[in-house]
């Protein structure tokens, strides 16, 4: 599976938006955080299986929603 630079950049931006850390992805994939980082920066390769799982992990994570508690004073 070939992943071009644009797709890797989009994955990085989605990670940033969803506040996903490289370490979390590495734990999920069962590999080192260095391997994930190198792959995302287009400096290294990963197996096809891990690439598919990485994409699924990033897309399945939900954005953090911060809800403020409001107290109504009468």
N, C-alpha and C positions, 0 to 999 in steps of 0.2 A: 504494500500500500504506500503510495507516494503522497506525502503531505507537503504542499508548497508553502512558501514563506507567508503568503497572505493568510492562509488557513491557520498557521501557527500563531501569527499576530492576533487573529481573531480569538483564538483560544486564550491567549495571554490577557487580552482585554476583558473577556468574559470572566476569567479567573479573578481579575482585579475588581470587577464590578460586583461579583458575588463573594468577594473576600475569601477565596480559596487559596490555601497555602500549598507550595510545592511539596512540603513535608506530608501534608494530608494525602495528596495524590500518590506519593511514593509509598506510603503505608498501605493504601488501598491496592496498589498494583503489586506490592511485594518486591519493590526494587529500591535502589538508593535515590535520594533526593538529587544527587549530582546527575544521574542519568536522565531524570525528568527535566531538570534545568537545562542540560545540554541539548536535549531534544527540542524543547520549546524555543531555545535561542538559535536553532538551526545549525548546531555544531556537532550533533551526534544523532545516532539512529536507535530505534527501538523495534522490537518485534511487532508484527502486524497485530497480534492478539492484544498486546499492551496498548497500542495506539487506539484500537477500537474501544478498549475498556477506559482509557483516559478520556476520550471524547464523551463516552456515556456518563462518566462520573461528573464531568464539568457541566454537561447539559442537564443532568438530573438534580443537581444542587439548586436549592431555591435561594433567592436573594434574602438577605436579612432584612426584616421589616422592624423598624423601631417604632413602637407605639408609645406615646406619652400618656401617662395616667393624668386624668383631669379630675380635679376635685371641685365640686360645685359648692360654693358657699352662698347661703341664703341670708 
